[in-house]
């Protein structure tokens, strides 16, 4: 799977990359905002997500319903 609900997903051996670039460009085009000035995203870009972060696992049956 590469695209799901407007989200591009690329999975490597030890990582998953998630992007909404295609969706964002579609919205920008729809509202004629392609020529607008860019702004930074206010988030820590070097934050690493971890499989074992202390949260509970998601019930796969719930996702398949």
DOSENU-349498 format. One record per atom (N, C-alpha, C): z, y, x; residue in three letters; atom name; residue number from 1. Coordinates in steps of 0.001 Angstrom, whole numbers. Each point is the difference from the previous one (the first is absolute). Layout:
N
      c3      c2      c1 rest atom  nr
       Z       Y       X  Ala   CA NUM
...
// end
This chain:
65
      c3      c2      c1 rest atom  nr
       0   -1171     852  Unk    N   1
       0    1171    -852  Unk   CA   1
       0    1234     898  Unk    C   1
    -895     920    -300  Unk    N   2
     -79    1239     774  Unk   CA   2
     463    1191    -828  Unk    C   2
    -402      71   -1266  Unk    N   3
     387    1100    -873  Unk   CA   3
     755    -538   -1202  Unk    C   3
    1083     695    -398  Unk    N   4
     790    -382   -1164  Unk   CA   4
     554    1268    -626  Unk    C   4
    -382     297   -1230  Unk    N   5
     459    1189    -732  Unk   CA   5
    -176    1286     801  Unk    C   5
   -1133     143     642  Unk    N   6
    -286    1214     757  Unk   CA   6
     635      48    1376  Unk    C   6
     648   -1057     411  Unk    N   7
     653     -55    1305  Unk   CA   7
    -785    -946     909  Unk    C   7
    -332     474    1198  Unk    N   8
    -677    -847     984  Unk   CA   8
    1069    -724     812  Unk    C   8
    -159   -1290     157  Unk    N   9
     981    -816     709  Unk   CA   9
    -693    -742    1136  Unk    C   9
     496     212    1221  Unk    N  10
    -500    -728    1169  Unk   CA  10
    1187    -740     601  Unk    C  10
    -146   -1308     152  Unk    N  11
    1100    -812     510  Unk   CA  11
    -375    -619    1333  Unk    C  11
     848     241     999  Unk    N  12
    -162    -620    1303  Unk   CA  12
    1014   -1124     148  Unk    C  12
      56    -580    1173  Unk    N  13
     921   -1117     227  Unk   CA  13
    1462     421    -154  Unk    C  13
     342    1207     474  Unk    N  14
    1392     443     -46  Unk   CA  14
     175    1333    -715  Unk    C  14
   -1009     429    -765  Unk    N  15
     116    1300    -650  Unk   CA  15
    -863      87   -1250  Unk    C  15
     352     925    -878  Unk    N  16
    -779     301   -1193  Unk   CA  16
    -204    1505     -31  Unk    C  16
   -1252     443    -163  Unk    N  17
    -326    1417     -78  Unk   CA  17
    -416     303   -1434  Unk    C  17
     641    1000    -613  Unk    N  18
    -285     391   -1375  Unk   CA  18
    -497    1437      -3  Unk    C  18
   -1115     245    -692  Unk    N  19
    -587    1337     -29  Unk   CA  19
    -560     300   -1388  Unk    C  19
      77    1260    -416  Unk    N  20
    -617     432   -1249  Unk   CA  20
   -1089    1032     272  Unk    C  20
    -620     -70    1168  Unk    N  21
   -1008     984     401  Unk   CA  21
   -1168      68    -989  Unk    C  21
    -550   -1150    -385  Unk    N  22
   -1141     -23    -920  Unk   CA  22
     392     609   -1350  Unk    C  22
    1175    -347    -509  Unk    N  23
     491     533   -1270  Unk   CA  23
     217    1508      95  Unk    C  23
     605     457    1089  Unk    N  24
     254    1428     193  Unk   CA  24
   -1306     782      62  Unk    C  24
    -992    -532     698  Unk    N  25
   -1302     684      85  Unk   CA  25
    -665      82   -1370  Unk    C  25
     144   -1049    -810  Unk    N  26
    -564      -7   -1349  Unk   CA  26
     647    1091    -861  Unk    C  26
    1313     143      86  Unk    N  27
     724    1023    -758  Unk   CA  27
    -403    1392     488  Unk    C  27
     -89     175    1322  Unk    N  28
    -402    1293     564  Unk   CA  28
   -1389     400    -507  Unk    C  28
    -912    -959     -39  Unk    N  29
   -1360     277    -465  Unk   CA  29
       6     345   -1497  Unk    C  29
     775    -752    -778  Unk    N  30
      69     210   -1455  Unk   CA  30
     432    1429    -339  Unk    C  30
     975     521     745  Unk    N  31
     525    1334    -276  Unk   CA  31
    -571    1080     935  Unk    C  31
   -1089    -374     700  Unk    N  32
    -711     940     886  Unk   CA  32
     932     635    1036  Unk    C  32
     760    -842     673  Unk    N  33
     961     466    1006  Unk   CA  33
    -367    -459    1414  Unk    C  33
   -1242    -453     217  Unk    N  34
    -394    -530    1314  Unk   CA  34
     106    1035    1116  Unk    C  34
    -161    1264    -318  Unk    N  35
       4    1050    1024  Unk   CA  35
    1376     651     196  Unk    C  35
    1019    -541    -625  Unk    N  36
    1348     575     121  Unk   CA  36
     584    -241    1391  Unk    C  36
     934     856     373  Unk    N  37
     683    -114    1282  Unk   CA  37
     966   -1198     -22  Unk    C  37
      14    -772    1070  Unk    N  38
     882   -1170      96  Unk   CA  38
    1436     414     294  Unk    C  38
     950    -885    -374  Unk    N  39
    1405     196     323  Unk   CA  39
     572   -1315     534  Unk    C  39
    1022      99     793  Unk    N  40
     658   -1189     546  Unk   CA  40
     801    -706   -1087  Unk    C  40
     171   -1300     183  Unk    N  41
     851    -781    -890  Unk   CA  41
    1429      60     521  Unk    C  41
     960     446    -821  Unk    N  42
    1379     113     477  Unk   CA  42
     726   -1345      27  Unk    C  42
    -315    -809     988  Unk    N  43
     667   -1295     145  Unk   CA  43
      -4    -415    1461  Unk    C  43
     866    -922     340  Unk    N  44
      76    -515    1355  Unk   CA  44
   -1121   -1021     198  Unk    C  44
   -1022     358     750  Unk    N  45
   -1153    -878     195  Unk   CA  45
     280   -1142     973  Unk    C  45
    1081      79     762  Unk    N  46
     305   -1053     973  Unk   CA  46
    1001   -1016    -542  Unk    C  46
     377     136   -1274  Unk    N  47
     938    -932    -625  Unk   CA  47
    -639   -1379    -109  Unk    C  47
     702   -1017     433  Unk    N  48
    -490   -1374     -80  Unk   CA  48
     697    -707   -1158  Unk    C  48
    -781    -656    -842  Unk    N  49
     569    -790   -1086  Unk   CA  49
     253   -1413     514  Unk    C  49
    1037    -606    -510  Unk    N  50
     422   -1309     491  Unk   CA  50
     111    -985   -1158  Unk    C  50
    -390   -1249     229  Unk    N  51
     115   -1032   -1025  Unk   CA  51
    1457    -205    -415  Unk    C  51
     892       5     969  Unk    N  52
    1419    -252    -263  Unk   CA  52
     747    1327     -45  Unk    C  52
    -163     724   -1121  Unk    N  53
     644    1306    -114  Unk   CA  53
    1228     -19    -903  Unk    C  53
     425   -1191    -424  Unk    N  54
    1202    -123    -811  Unk   CA  54
    -259      36   -1500  Unk    C  54
   -1258     171    -423  Unk    N  55
    -302      35   -1427  Unk   CA  55
    -305   -1403    -508  Unk    C  55
     115    -162   -1321  Unk    N  56
    -274   -1306    -606  Unk   CA  56
   -1506    -251     -66  Unk    C  56
    -381   -1264      20  Unk    N  57
   -1406    -365    -113  Unk   CA  57
    -470     218   -1438  Unk    C  57
   -1296     292    -162  Unk    N  58
    -600     185   -1316  Unk   CA  58
    -344   -1363    -587  Unk    C  58
     266    -179   -1287  Unk    N  59
    -334   -1233    -704  Unk   CA  59
   -1516     -56    -202  Unk    C  59
    -689    -922     680  Unk    N  60
   -1461    -109     -62  Unk   CA  60
    -492    -276   -1429  Unk    C  60
     787    -716    -807  Unk    N  61
    -383    -301   -1377  Unk   CA  61
    -139    1294    -811  Unk    C  61
     837     981     306  Unk    N  62
     -64    1301    -677  Unk   CA  62
   -1321     696     316  Unk    C  62
    -469     -83    1232  Unk    N  63
   -1243     649     415  Unk   CA  63
   -1219    -666    -603  Unk    C  63
      61   -1296    -226  Unk    N  64
   -1134    -751    -507  Unk   CA  64
    -121      87   -1521  Unk    C  64
    1013     474    -675  Unk    N  65
      -6      69   -1481  Unk   CA  65
    -904    1078    -516  Unk    C  65
// end
